[in-house]
């Protein structure tokens, strides 16, 4: 596998680099939906166009990492499904949907993965969980009441990717998520519990987000049922992250 990118996601899939020689994993995109300048989107698009051209010439399959956040599916009541309408609610979501359309119309073999909120050591400080942990450690945290986040251990995300490639899944869009969203207040509460820090909360009410459907993922990768996904899974993800970035923290 050829991996394009040097960030958190690219590093996380490096264990697959020695396998799947006909696959190109595009992990060089914008890593956050907040405060992104248009030139960053333009750079990702230009690199993607070049990569698609190479894939077409060499007969390779492109794996593209998109998003299953509210930025893609919008604020909804039902579960966000790959075969349902996408109503991007942010420039980031609109950009990702546009890139998906470019890939689908390119003629190149491809697999599009709409990731939830992958978590693991080595993430950038501005990303969701590292940012919350840093705020709690500073004893002052901004809580978006009403927001919910589907956290997934990046190791599980990589394992699901490997299974999809092993099963030769192509020309599909697949949500990669736990299927269980936790309220941000509960995520902050668990971080406080594990670190032993009670932070000052500054609460902002935001519209509630709907869940993400994982029906297609489970149909394609039956072993996903053995990964421990469930209503308390987010606590396991947080515990693993805290243990990796600060082993001396209270457990």
C-alpha positions as CSV (number, residue, x, y, z in Angstrom):
1,X,0.0,0.0,0.0
2,X,1.2,3.5,-0.9
3,X,0.2,6.0,1.8
4,X,-0.1,9.6,1.0
5,X,0.2,11.9,4.0
6,X,2.2,12.3,7.2
7,X,-0.4,13.1,9.8
8,X,-2.2,11.1,12.5
9,X,-4.2,9.0,10.1
10,X,-1.4,8.3,7.8
11,X,0.8,7.1,10.6
12,X,-2.0,5.0,12.0
13,X,-2.3,3.0,8.8
14,X,1.4,2.5,8.3
15,X,1.2,-1.2,9.6
16,X,-0.7,-1.9,6.3
17,X,2.1,-0.4,4.1
18,X,3.6,-3.8,3.4
19,X,0.3,-5.3,2.1
20,X,-2.3,-4.5,-0.6
21,X,0.3,-3.3,-3.2
22,X,-2.5,-2.1,-5.6
23,X,-4.0,0.3,-3.1
24,X,-3.2,4.0,-2.6
25,X,-4.5,5.4,0.8
26,X,-5.1,9.1,0.6
27,X,-4.6,10.4,4.1
28,X,-3.3,13.9,3.3
29,X,-6.5,15.8,3.7
30,X,-7.6,18.6,5.9
31,X,-7.8,17.1,9.5
32,X,-10.3,19.4,11.1
33,X,-13.6,21.0,10.2
34,X,-13.1,24.2,12.1
35,X,-11.4,27.4,10.9
36,X,-10.0,25.9,7.7
37,X,-8.9,28.4,5.0
38,X,-10.0,27.9,1.4
39,X,-6.4,27.4,0.3
40,X,-6.1,24.3,2.4
41,X,-9.1,22.7,0.7
42,X,-7.6,23.7,-2.6
43,X,-4.3,22.0,-1.8
44,X,-6.1,18.8,-0.9
45,X,-8.1,18.9,-4.1
46,X,-5.0,19.5,-6.3
47,X,-3.2,16.6,-4.7
48,X,-6.3,14.4,-5.0
49,X,-6.6,15.2,-8.7
50,X,-3.0,14.2,-9.3
51,X,-3.4,11.0,-7.2
52,X,-6.5,10.0,-9.2
53,X,-4.6,10.4,-12.4
54,X,-1.8,8.1,-11.2
55,X,-4.4,5.5,-10.0
56,X,-6.0,5.5,-13.4
57,X,-2.7,5.2,-15.2
58,X,-1.5,2.4,-12.9
59,X,-4.7,0.6,-12.3
60,X,-4.7,1.2,-8.5
61,X,-7.5,1.5,-6.1
62,X,-7.8,4.8,-4.1
63,X,-8.9,4.7,-0.5
64,X,-10.2,8.2,0.5
65,X,-11.0,9.2,4.1
66,X,-14.1,11.3,4.3
67,X,-16.3,12.2,7.3
68,X,-19.5,10.8,8.9
69,X,-19.9,13.8,11.2
70,X,-22.7,16.3,11.2
71,X,-20.5,18.3,8.8
72,X,-21.4,15.7,6.2
73,X,-24.9,14.4,7.2
74,X,-26.2,17.6,8.7
75,X,-28.5,17.9,11.7
76,X,-31.0,15.1,11.3
77,X,-33.4,12.9,13.2
78,X,-32.6,9.6,11.6
79,X,-29.3,7.8,11.2
80,X,-26.9,9.1,8.6
81,X,-26.7,6.5,5.8
82,X,-24.3,6.1,3.0
83,X,-27.2,5.7,0.5
84,X,-29.3,8.5,2.0
85,X,-29.1,12.2,1.5
86,X,-26.0,14.1,2.6
87,X,-26.8,17.6,3.8
88,X,-23.4,19.2,4.7
89,X,-23.6,21.8,7.4
90,X,-20.1,23.2,7.2
91,X,-17.5,24.1,4.5
92,X,-15.5,21.0,5.6
93,X,-18.5,18.7,4.9
94,X,-19.2,20.4,1.6
95,X,-15.6,20.0,0.6
96,X,-15.5,16.3,1.6
97,X,-18.7,15.6,-0.4
98,X,-17.3,17.4,-3.4
99,X,-14.2,15.3,-3.2
100,X,-16.3,12.1,-3.0
101,X,-18.1,13.2,-6.2
102,X,-14.8,13.9,-8.0
103,X,-13.6,10.4,-7.0
104,X,-16.8,8.7,-8.1
105,X,-16.8,10.5,-11.5
106,X,-13.1,9.9,-12.2
107,X,-13.4,6.3,-13.4
108,X,-10.7,5.2,-10.9
109,X,-11.3,2.2,-8.7
110,X,-12.0,3.5,-5.2
111,X,-13.2,3.0,-1.6
112,X,-14.6,5.9,0.3
113,X,-14.6,5.7,4.1
114,X,-16.7,8.2,6.1
115,X,-14.9,8.2,9.4
116,X,-16.5,9.2,12.7
117,X,-14.1,10.6,15.3
118,X,-11.0,8.4,15.3
119,X,-9.0,8.6,18.5
120,X,-5.4,7.6,19.2
121,X,-2.0,8.8,20.3
122,X,-0.2,11.3,18.1
123,X,-3.3,13.3,17.2
124,X,-2.9,17.0,16.7
125,X,-3.9,19.2,19.7
126,X,-6.8,20.8,17.9
127,X,-8.6,17.6,17.2
128,X,-11.6,16.7,19.3
129,X,-10.5,14.5,22.1
130,X,-6.9,15.9,22.5
131,X,-8.5,19.4,22.7
132,X,-11.0,18.3,25.4
133,X,-8.3,16.6,27.5
134,X,-6.1,19.6,27.3
135,X,-9.0,21.9,28.4
136,X,-9.8,19.6,31.4
137,X,-6.1,19.6,32.4
138,X,-6.2,23.4,32.4
139,X,-9.4,23.1,34.6
140,X,-11.5,25.1,32.2
141,X,-13.5,23.4,29.5
142,X,-16.0,24.6,26.9
143,X,-18.9,22.1,26.6
144,X,-21.3,22.1,23.7
145,X,-24.4,20.8,25.3
146,X,-26.5,18.9,22.8
147,X,-23.6,17.8,20.7
148,X,-22.8,14.1,20.5
149,X,-19.7,12.4,19.2
150,X,-19.1,8.9,17.9
151,X,-15.6,8.1,19.0
152,X,-13.8,5.1,17.5
153,X,-10.4,3.8,18.4
154,X,-8.1,4.4,15.4
155,X,-6.9,0.8,15.8
156,X,-10.4,-0.5,15.2
157,X,-10.7,1.9,12.2
158,X,-7.5,0.5,10.7
159,X,-8.7,-3.1,11.3
160,X,-12.0,-2.4,9.6
161,X,-10.1,-0.9,6.6
162,X,-7.9,-3.9,6.4
163,X,-10.9,-6.2,6.4
164,X,-12.6,-4.2,3.6
165,X,-9.5,-4.5,1.5
166,X,-9.2,-8.2,2.2
167,X,-12.8,-8.7,1.0
168,X,-12.0,-6.6,-2.1
169,X,-14.7,-4.1,-1.4
170,X,-14.6,-1.3,-4.0
171,X,-16.7,1.5,-5.5
172,X,-18.6,1.9,-2.2
173,X,-19.0,4.5,0.5
174,X,-18.8,3.0,4.0
175,X,-19.4,4.7,7.4
176,X,-16.6,3.7,9.8
177,X,-18.0,4.4,13.3
178,X,-19.0,2.6,16.5
179,X,-22.6,3.3,15.9
180,X,-23.0,4.8,19.4
181,X,-22.8,8.5,20.1
182,X,-22.0,9.9,23.5
183,X,-23.1,13.3,24.8
184,X,-20.1,15.7,25.0
185,X,-21.1,16.3,28.7
186,X,-20.6,12.5,29.3
187,X,-17.2,12.5,27.5
188,X,-16.0,15.5,29.5
189,X,-17.3,13.8,32.7
190,X,-15.3,10.6,32.0
191,X,-12.1,12.6,31.2
192,X,-12.6,14.3,34.6
193,X,-13.1,11.0,36.3
194,X,-10.0,9.4,34.9
195,X,-7.7,12.4,35.4
196,X,-9.1,13.3,38.8
197,X,-9.6,16.9,37.7
198,X,-12.9,18.7,38.0
199,X,-12.9,21.5,35.5
200,X,-14.9,24.7,35.3
201,X,-17.5,24.2,32.6
202,X,-18.5,26.9,30.2
203,X,-21.6,25.5,28.5
204,X,-23.0,26.5,25.1
205,X,-26.2,25.0,23.8
206,X,-26.0,23.6,20.2
207,X,-28.5,21.7,18.1
208,X,-28.6,17.9,18.7
209,X,-26.9,15.7,16.1
210,X,-28.3,12.4,14.8
211,X,-26.5,9.0,14.9
212,X,-24.5,7.3,12.1
213,X,-25.7,4.1,10.5
214,X,-23.2,1.2,10.7
215,X,-25.5,-1.3,9.0
216,X,-23.4,-1.4,5.8
217,X,-20.1,-1.7,7.8
218,X,-21.4,-4.6,9.8
219,X,-22.7,-6.3,6.7
220,X,-19.3,-6.1,4.9
221,X,-17.2,-6.8,8.0
222,X,-18.9,-9.2,10.4
223,X,-16.0,-9.1,12.8
224,X,-17.0,-5.6,13.7
225,X,-19.5,-7.2,16.0
226,X,-16.5,-8.4,18.1
227,X,-14.9,-5.0,18.6
228,X,-16.9,-4.1,21.7
229,X,-19.0,-1.3,20.2
230,X,-21.8,-0.3,22.5
231,X,-23.1,2.5,24.7
232,X,-20.0,2.4,27.0
233,X,-17.5,2.0,24.2
234,X,-16.5,5.6,24.3
235,X,-15.2,5.2,27.8
236,X,-12.9,2.4,26.6
237,X,-11.6,4.7,23.8
238,X,-10.9,7.6,26.3
239,X,-9.2,5.2,28.7
240,X,-6.9,3.9,26.0
241,X,-6.1,7.4,24.8
242,X,-5.2,8.6,28.3
243,X,-3.1,5.6,29.0
244,X,-1.2,6.1,25.8
245,X,-0.5,9.9,26.2
246,X,-0.1,10.0,29.9
247,X,0.7,6.6,31.4
248,X,1.2,8.0,34.9
249,X,-2.3,9.5,35.0
250,X,-4.7,8.0,37.6
251,X,-6.7,5.1,36.2
